[in-house]
Amino acid sequence: MDTDALKAFIAIAELGSFSRAAETLYLTQPAVSKRIASLEDKLDHTLFDRAGRSITLTEAGRALLPRAKAILAATDEAVQAINDLSGQVKGELKLTTSHHLGLHYLPKYLRHYGDRYPEVKLALNFKDSEIALQQVLDGEVELAALTLATQADERLVEAMVWDDPMAFVAAADHPLSSMASPGIKDLAQYPAIVPEANTFTTQLLSDAFTAAGLTLETRMATNYLETIKTLVSIGLGWGVLPITMVDGGFTTLPVLDKPLVRRLGIIHHRDRSLSNASQAFLDLLLASRRAN
């Protein structure tokens, strides 16, 4: 089956647009449409319903999507396995990372890796940690750098690389900021601005509230820490941010006796061997952890 056509199919399915898929694949829209038409002819089924500007998968398209991803993953794995026979580090490093790690932790390591292994093509993908974890489980990527889950998944090998201490913060004019020593019971009286409930960060925060017999009240949920920082700074609620993001525009609230700390690290699937490119990047991060 034509892998280029499958790549076009997956891009359209995920983006919901032929034009956006064409931009992502660096192709013209007619070229993408031609690939889909060829694939539909070969399968003798229509893959997309095109109702006005809306693009949705047909039943055949929904059946093909996970199989198309599996075919491309197997093809990439086969090519990488052959390349790895030489013992050289080359090919492609597919790495999914959360926005926070990708912006604040990984750049120096990626630069070091690129300098050491110039023949490796880097495919960096930004996703929420929960989605990144699922991509590793599904075999879409070999490695993911993310906030580690509060409860480890036995199917994964995880390595913590960084501690990420968090601070409870509020705007200077928020009622909590005028308290001499606010506690977690005080926070429970006001709404918070936090990531989505299913995120590892909010699970960690919810656990702290549950341990105190309290309920976490939220005003708004967003997974972008920069957005949380902005909304907290204008007084819409209190929040929890990595200490590295806290500046003079906030009041830090000494709520807990022990700081809330996220575990940041890297994961891969326990039952899948790593390519030379992925193993080299993993080794680089682990060496850095040992050095620190």
N, C-alpha and C positions, 0 to 999 in steps of 0.2 A: 504494500500500500504506500502511496506517495506521502512521505513524511512532511514535505513542504505543504501539501494540502491539509494534512492533519494539524500542523502548526497554525495555519490560517483559520481552520475550523475552531480550534481551542481558543484562539485570540478573540474571535467574534463572539463565541459563547460566553466568555468571561467579561468582555467589555460591552456586549450588547449593541455593537455598532460595526458595520463594515468599514466605515471611514476611520474610526479610531484604531481598529485592528490593522488597517493599512499603514497608519502612522507608526504604530508599534513595530511592525515588521519591516518598515522602510520600503514599502511597496506602493504602487498606485492602487486606487480602489478597483479599477477594472481588472488588474492582475489578481487581486484577492478574490473577486467575484468569479473569475475564470477558474481558479483553483477549487472553489466550492462547487461550481457547476460540474467540473470534472469528477469530483468526489461523489456528488449526488448521482451522476450518471453511472459510475462504477458500482455504487451500492443499490441503485435503482430505488432510491428513497429520497424524499425531500428532508433536509436537515433543519431548515429554519422556516418559521412562519413569519412572513413579512407583511404586517398589518400597519399601513401608514409608515410612521417613523419607528414603530416598535419592532424589535427583533427578538423572537423567542424561539427556543428549541422545540422541535416536534418530538413526538414519542421516539422516533428513530434517532433524532439528535441526542436526546437524553440517554438513550441506550449506548450511543457511540462515545459520548464524552469521557467517561472513566476509562474505557478501553483505548481510546486515542491517547490519553495521558500515559497509560501503561505501555503502549507501543513505543511512544517517544522515549519514555524512561528506559525501556529495555534496549532501544537502539543506542541511546547515549551511553548506557552502561557497557554495551558490547564494544563500541568504539574506544571508550576510555580503557577498558580492560586490555585491548590490544596495544594501545599506546603505553600502558603501564608495564608491558613485558620488557621494555627497554630499560626499565628502572629509572627513567628520566621523569622529572616533574614538568609535565606539559599538558595540554588539553584545555579543559574548562573547569573552573571552580564555581559551582553553583552554591551560593550562600544566601540564605534568607535571614534577615535581621530586623529587629524592632527599630523604629525610628530613633529612639533615645540612644540605643547602643550604636547604631549606624552613624549618628551625628557626633556623639560625645566620647565614645570609647574606641571604636574600631579604626578610625582613619589612620593613625600612626602604624597600626599593625598591617593594614592593607598596603600602605606605602612600602613598608619593610618587605612584605611578601612580594609585591610587584617588582621591587629592585632585585630581590634574590632569585625570583622565578619569572623572568620576562616572557617566557614562552607560554605561560598560562593566561588564558582569557578569563577575566573576572565577570561573572554574571551575578550582580548584586540585586536582591529583591527585598523591598521594604514591606513588611507585614506586621500586624499585631502579633505578640508573642504566642497567643493561643492558636492563630492560624499557622504561624511558622512551625509550631510543634506538629500540627496535623500534616503539614507538607512533608515533614521527615517521616512520619508514620506511613504516609501514602507513597513514599518513594519519589516524590517530585524533586526533592533536593537531598543531598547527603548530609549537609550541616546546617544548623540554625543557631545563631547567636541571639539570646533572648533573656527575658526574666524567667528564671527557673520556677516551675510550678511548686506550690506549697507541699504537694504530695507527688513523689516521683512515680513515673510510669515505668513498669518493669520491662517494657519493650524497648526502652531507650537507655543509652549510656549518656550520662550527663556529667559535666565537669564545671564546677564553679570557678570562675576566673576573677570576678570582681565583687566586692561588697558595694552596695549602693545605699548608704544611709539616707533615710527620708526625714523631712522636717514637717511638722504641723505648722501651717502658716495662715495668716489672715491679713487683710488690709489694715493700715494704721488706724482707720476710723471705724473698724468693726468692733462691736461690743466686747468680743473676746480679748482684743488687744489692750483694753483698759483694765483687765483683771490682773492682779499681782501674780497669781500662780494658778492659771486655769488647769483644770483636770479633765479627764475624759468625760466625766459626767457633765461638765460645762459644755463641751463640744456637742454632746448629744442634744442640747437645747437649741442648736442652730443647724440649718441645712448645710450640707457639704457639696462641693463640686469635685467629683472623682471620676476615674475611668469607669467603663461599663462594669456591671456587676459580675460578669463571667471572667473578668481579667484577673491575672494572678496578683496584681497590685491591690485591687479592691478586695479580693479574697483575704489577703494578708491584713488589710485594715479592718474588714468585717470580723475576722477572728479576734482581733484585739478588743473590739466592742462587745462581741459575744462573751469573751472571757470575763468582761466587767459586768455582764448581765444587762447590757444596753443594746439599743437598736440604732444603727447608722441611718440617719435621715439624709437623703440627697435631694438637691434642687435640680441638678443637671449632671448628665454623664457624657463625657467625651474622652476618647482614647488619646488625644493629642495633648501632651504635657504643656506645650507652649500655649495652647488655648486655655487650659486650666489655669496656668500662671496669669494670663491676662484677665480672666473672669474673676479670679480671687483678688487681683490687684485693684479691681474697681468695686470690691465689696459685695459681690453677689453671693458669697459664701466663703467658708474656710476650706482649706484644701491640704493635701499632702504632696510635697514635691521633693525630688532628689536635692540634697543639700547643695550640689553643684549648680543648681538652677536658682537658688535663693539669693536675692540681692537686697539692697537697702530699701526697696519699695515695700517690704513686708515686715510684719512682726512675727518672730518665731515664737511658737507657743510650746513651753516645756511641759508637755502633757504627760508623757510616760516616764517611768523610772529608767527603763531601757529604751534606746532608740529603736524605731521601726526600720529594719534593714531588709532590702530586697537582695536576693542572690542572683547575680547575673553570670551567665556562662554560655556554654556551647553544648549542643546535643547531637547525637547521631543514632541511627538504628542499630540495635544490638545484633541483629541477625544479617546485616548487610555489610560486606567488606567496603572499605573506603578506597577511593582512587588515590593514586600518588599525590595528586594536587590537593585533595581534601585532607589527606593524612599530614601533608607538609604544613598546611595552615593550622590544623589542630595541634601539631607539635610546637609550632611557633607560639600559640597562645598558652599552652601548658608550660613551656619553658619560661615565658614571661611571668606566669603565676608563681613558679618555683623561685624565680629570681627576687620576687617581691615578698 
